[in-house]
Amino acid sequence: MNANYIMGCDVSRSKDSSILCYKGFYGSIEYSDEDKMYYGELLYINDLVNYASKELSTIQSEFIKAVDDYLLFGRKWLNNWIEN
């Protein structure tokens, strides 16, 4: 098994290099000439979660942080809802 394979998808960029996958979440990669930044958003969810980086080499780690933060936020929200 690939060391980067985590929970149903490869952490590395897919064959279509504009898509990332981590823990079952997918994210886009775009580049803004105007801002000189790479950016993206989580795909196929009903929320807006985005991430950005000046370097292509770090956009994947920003995507992973965004997914982990999204999951943490969801857990906190659910725990709050259950307690009330």
C-alpha positions in Angstrom: 0.0 0.0 0.0 1.2 3.5 -0.8 2.3 5.4 2.3 0.2 8.4 1.2 -3.0 6.4 1.0 -5.3 7.6 3.8 -9.0 6.7 4.3 -10.1 6.0 0.8 -7.9 8.3 -1.4 -4.4 9.1 -2.3 -3.1 12.3 -0.6 -1.0 13.2 -3.6 -2.4 15.0 -6.6 -4.5 12.8 -8.9 -3.9 12.1 -12.6 -5.8 15.4 -13.2 -3.2 17.5 -11.3 -5.8 20.1 -10.4 -7.6 17.8 -7.9 -6.4 16.8 -4.4 -7.9 14.1 -2.2 -7.5 13.5 1.5 -9.8 11.6 4.0 -12.4 11.2 1.3 -12.5 15.0 0.6 -11.6 16.5 -2.8 -10.2 19.9 -3.4 -9.3 22.0 -6.5 -6.1 23.8 -7.4 -6.3 27.0 -9.4 -3.7 29.8 -10.0 -4.3 33.5 -10.0 -1.9 35.5 -12.1 -3.3 38.7 -10.6 -2.5 37.6 -7.0 0.4 35.3 -7.8 -1.2 32.7 -5.6 -2.4 29.1 -5.8 -5.8 28.6 -4.3 -8.6 26.0 -4.1 -11.7 24.9 -2.3 -13.2 21.7 -1.0 -15.4 20.2 -3.6 -18.7 18.3 -3.3 -19.7 19.7 0.1 -22.5 22.1 1.1 -20.1 24.6 2.7 -17.5 27.0 1.5 -14.0 26.0 2.6 -11.0 27.4 0.8 -7.2 27.5 1.1 -4.3 29.3 -0.6 -0.6 29.3 -0.9 2.1 31.3 -2.7 3.9 28.0 -3.6 2.6 25.0 -5.5 4.8 22.8 -3.2 2.7 23.8 -0.2 -0.8 24.0 -1.6 -1.3 20.3 -0.7 -0.5 20.9 3.0 -2.9 23.9 3.0 -5.6 21.6 1.6 -4.9 19.0 4.3 -5.1 21.6 7.0 -8.4 22.9 5.5 -9.9 19.3 5.6 -8.7 18.7 9.2 -10.1 22.1 10.3 -13.4 21.4 8.6 -13.7 18.0 10.4 -12.7 19.5 13.7 -15.3 22.3 13.3 -18.0 19.8 12.5 -17.2 17.7 15.6 -17.3 20.8 17.8 -20.6 21.9 16.3 -22.1 18.5 16.7 -20.9 18.2 20.3 -22.4 21.6 21.0 -25.7 20.7 19.4 -25.9 17.4 21.4 -25.1 19.2 24.7 -27.9 21.7 24.2 
